[in-house]
Amino acid sequence: MHFDRGSARDADDLPRLLNVNEVAEILGVNVRHVRRLVFESRIPYLKWGRLVRFDPRGIERWLRVSCEPHRKRTVSG
């Protein structure tokens, strides 16, 4: 993907990045849990210095891949 400097159209193509609080709200978990997912590299994130941000498209893909259908376990014996 190539972005020309000063192009308003290119800036409009970029997603609005989410912060930790917003992702926690979307996932229905607390902020501490999201920070743990980041620390364990279990969730896609972007980091600039101390700032942690999330691409909403990346979170959507991560959720789609991470969610597996629940299967009933059979007890053998």
KOLPAPA-335781 format. One record per residue (C-alpha): residue in one letter; residue number from 1; x, y, z. Coordinates in steps of 0.05 Angstrom, whole numbers, plus 5000, padded with zeros to 4 digits. Example, Ala and Ser with C-alpha at 12.3 -4.5 7.8 and 13.67 -1.06 7.14 Angstrom:
<rs>
R	A	1	5246	4910	5156
R	S	2	5273	4979	5143
</rs>
This chain:
<rs>
R	M	1	5000	5000	5000
R	H	2	5028	5067	4980
R	F	3	5009	5133	5011
R	D	4	5026	5200	4979
R	R	5	5042	5256	5027
R	G	6	4987	5305	5036
R	S	7	4933	5264	5003
R	A	8	4867	5270	5041
R	R	9	4840	5209	5005
R	D	10	4896	5165	5032
R	A	11	4883	5190	5103
R	D	12	4809	5173	5095
R	D	13	4829	5101	5075
R	L	14	4864	5089	5141
R	P	15	4822	5059	5197
R	R	16	4813	5097	5262
R	L	17	4857	5059	5310
R	L	18	4827	5035	5376
R	N	19	4858	5042	5445
R	V	20	4860	4990	5500
R	N	21	4796	5015	5533
R	E	22	4757	5012	5468
R	V	23	4781	4941	5453
R	A	24	4763	4919	5524
R	E	25	4693	4947	5515
R	I	26	4685	4912	5447
R	L	27	4708	4846	5475
R	G	28	4669	4853	5540
R	V	29	4730	4844	5584
R	N	30	4770	4889	5630
R	V	31	4829	4930	5608
R	R	32	4877	4886	5648
R	H	33	4857	4826	5606
R	V	34	4870	4863	5541
R	R	35	4939	4885	5567
R	R	36	4954	4813	5584
R	L	37	4935	4791	5513
R	V	38	4983	4844	5486
R	F	39	5038	4823	5534
R	E	40	5030	4750	5511
R	S	41	5024	4771	5437
R	R	42	4957	4736	5433
R	I	43	4922	4795	5400
R	P	44	4944	4837	5340
R	Y	45	4967	4906	5361
R	L	46	5010	4965	5339
R	K	47	5060	4997	5386
R	W	48	5096	5064	5381
R	G	49	5139	5075	5442
R	R	50	5091	5067	5500
R	L	51	5028	5074	5459
R	V	52	4989	5011	5442
R	R	53	4935	5015	5389
R	F	54	4892	4965	5351
R	D	55	4869	4963	5279
R	P	56	4795	4947	5281
R	R	57	4801	4905	5218
R	G	58	4857	4864	5252
R	I	59	4814	4854	5314
R	E	60	4756	4831	5270
R	R	61	4800	4780	5234
R	W	62	4831	4757	5300
R	L	63	4761	4745	5329
R	R	64	4738	4708	5267
R	V	65	4799	4661	5268
R	S	66	4800	4654	5344
R	C	67	4727	4635	5351
R	E	68	4717	4561	5338
R	P	69	4650	4527	5341
R	H	70	4637	4495	5408
R	R	71	4637	4419	5402
R	K	72	4605	4373	5452
R	R	73	4655	4327	5485
R	T	74	4636	4256	5494
R	V	75	4656	4219	5556
R	S	76	4683	4151	5539
R	G	77	4681	4096	5588
</rs>
